[in-house]
Amino acid sequence: MTFPSLAVVFDSAGTLLQTWRTAKNVRSGEIIPEVQTTLLTSASPDRVLTMLPIRPRAMMAQPPETLLSTYLLKHGCGFAVSCSSRPVSTDDVRAALYGDDRARCGDMQDCIRTVWACCRDEPVVALNAGVIVSLAIPGIEFTVTTGGVPFPGAVEAVRDLHALGVDVFIASGDRIEKLIPMARRLGVPDHRVHGTATPLGKAAIVRRLRGEYDRVLMVGDGENDVAAMREADLGVLSLQQPGERSPVLSEAAGRTITDLAEVVGITLELMGAEPYTDKR
């Protein structure tokens, strides 16, 4: 029996990785633990989630009162737009980021410290730092840190998909240098890992894969996965990571799961094979 060729595209944080997320409101000083950063970003059309190549150890060594923009400029830190509610100009984001005069290194340190307290005992952690820039202020509205480790069963799910002849991809807004070590642990080849992928970038990846495979699944958990879910033959919403989801996200998904093993079963259904039962 010949099965159709399939590709499964996973988001990383909150989908393959159990993730701790913390944001700090620069102006009010409020620290927001367990925040859905993409949902926070999409709450305003002027917000842009921006990933930064910050090394946590180096950041923690900075004087807390140092302007974050000063640190970024001094160390030649670029940025990558991870999520926004509308198309934005890179020049506008750059001006708001490097021209900010409110956010301090201490604001970022507070986020790093909060996340690290949750995952410090894990053997491998993907730690990412960024900011939510407001083009209306303009300036840095929130500092953001996320830390992720593979969900239980993630390695096995990827292994089982590969055993079925399914190609597994990762498309994430996280930086590629943070994704690669974790992808290798999960068993996903380097050339199938796409970092700093915006929502439209994820959709473009899925669109390209639809030209190469009979069917493509997109598995995600956040607002920045909606466009890719709509582009896929089937969008799958993962609820394994607790948190609020918008109706738009639920509507974009054809299926919902609470365990990554369910992706293997869905894949077998699409292949026309016998119904899948997890016997592990």
Buried (B, 14 or more C-beta within 10 A) or exposed (E): EEBEBBBBBBBBBBBBBBBBBBBBBBBEEEBBBBBBBBBBBBEBEBBBBBBBBBEBEEBBEBEEEBBBBBBBEEEEBEBBBBBBBEEBEEEBBBBBBBEBEBBBBBBBBBBBBBBBEBBEEEEEBBBBBBBBBBBEBBBBBBBBBBBBBBBEBBBBBBEBBBEBEBBBBBBBBBBBEBBBEBBEBBBBEEEBBBBBBBBBBBBBBBBEBBEEBEBBBBBBBBBBBBBBBBBBBBBBBBBBBEBEBBEEBEEBBBBEBEBBBBBBBBBBBBBEEEEBEEEE
